[in-house]
Structure formats: structure tokens, C-alpha cells
């Protein structure tokens, strides 16, 4: 961790120092989206690492059912917990 003083310009913009971007893993030639959280203690800026949609995560599980209605039936009969 480190702290560095930077300036907010007249339009409310800040430029993050290269050192900060390096810590975040942002390549010099790439733009990324960030999440800004306002807290009582200040502002938190972090990369937007959106999670994989739940449907994609479920599909990746390769569950032993062909569709949602079959899954519901399997759960109701106690074969899936």
C-alpha cells in the first residue's frame, strides 16, 4: 500500500498515477471501467471485475439434468440436494 497526493481538476476529473494503474494491473494502452464507492471515510476506486452471469456458471457445472423442469423434478424427488 502507498499514498500519493493528486489533484482534482476544475471539472472533477482525476488522473491516476501510473504506479496506481500498475498495481491495479491496467496496461498503459488500455482503458478499463472502474467502480467508485463513496464511504464515510472517503472514496474507493477499484477495477470493475464483474462476475460471470449465474446462468453461465450453472452451465459450466455440467449438471446431470437436461433442463430446468427436469432439475426441479430431481430436486423434488430428493436426487439433487
C-alpha positions in Angstrom: 0.0 0.0 0.0 1.0 3.5 -0.6 -0.5 7.0 -0.5 0.0 9.8 -3.0 -1.5 13.2 -3.3 -3.1 14.0 -6.6 -5.2 16.9 -7.9 -8.9 17.0 -8.9 -9.2 19.4 -11.8 -11.9 22.0 -12.3 -14.3 19.5 -14.0 -13.9 17.0 -11.2 -11.5 14.6 -13.0 -8.5 12.9 -11.6 -5.7 11.2 -13.3 -4.5 8.1 -11.6 -0.7 7.8 -11.4 1.0 5.1 -13.5 2.1 3.4 -10.2 -1.6 3.0 -9.2 -2.6 1.7 -12.6 0.3 -0.8 -12.4 -0.9 -2.1 -9.0 -4.4 -2.5 -10.5 -2.9 -4.4 -13.4 -4.1 -1.9 -16.0 -1.9 -1.9 -19.2 -0.7 1.6 -20.3 -2.6 1.4 -23.6 -5.9 0.1 -22.3 -9.0 1.8 -20.8 -11.0 -0.1 -18.1 -14.2 0.5 -16.2 -14.0 1.1 -12.5 -16.3 1.0 -9.6 -16.4 4.1 -7.3 -17.7 3.6 -3.8 -18.3 6.6 -1.6 -17.8 5.8 2.1 -17.8 7.9 5.3 -14.0 7.8 5.2 -13.5 8.7 1.5 -13.7 7.3 -1.9 -12.7 3.8 -3.1 -11.8 3.2 -6.7 -11.4 -0.3 -7.9 -11.5 -2.2 -11.2 -14.9 -3.5 -12.3 -14.4 -7.2 -12.1 -18.0 -8.2 -12.9 -18.8 -11.7 -12.1 -19.7 -14.3 -14.6 -23.5 -14.4 -15.1 -25.1 -17.0 -12.9 -26.5 -18.8 -16.0 -23.0 -19.3 -17.4 -21.7 -20.5 -14.0 -24.5 -23.0 -13.8 -23.9 -24.2 -17.3 -20.2 -24.7 -16.5 -21.2 -27.1 -13.7 -22.4 -29.6 -16.3 -25.2 -30.7 -14.0 -26.8 -34.1 -14.7 -30.1 -32.6 -16.0 -31.3 -31.6 -19.4 -33.4 -28.6 -18.5 -34.8 -26.6 -15.6 -38.1 -28.6 -15.3 -36.1 -31.8 -15.0 -33.8 -30.2 -12.4 -36.9 -29.1 -10.4 -38.2 -32.7 -10.6 -34.8 -34.1 -9.5 -34.7 -31.7 -6.5 -38.3 -32.5 -5.5 -37.7 -36.3 -5.6 -34.6 -35.8 -3.5 -32.0 -36.9 -6.0 -30.3 -33.5 -6.1 -29.6 -31.6 -2.9 
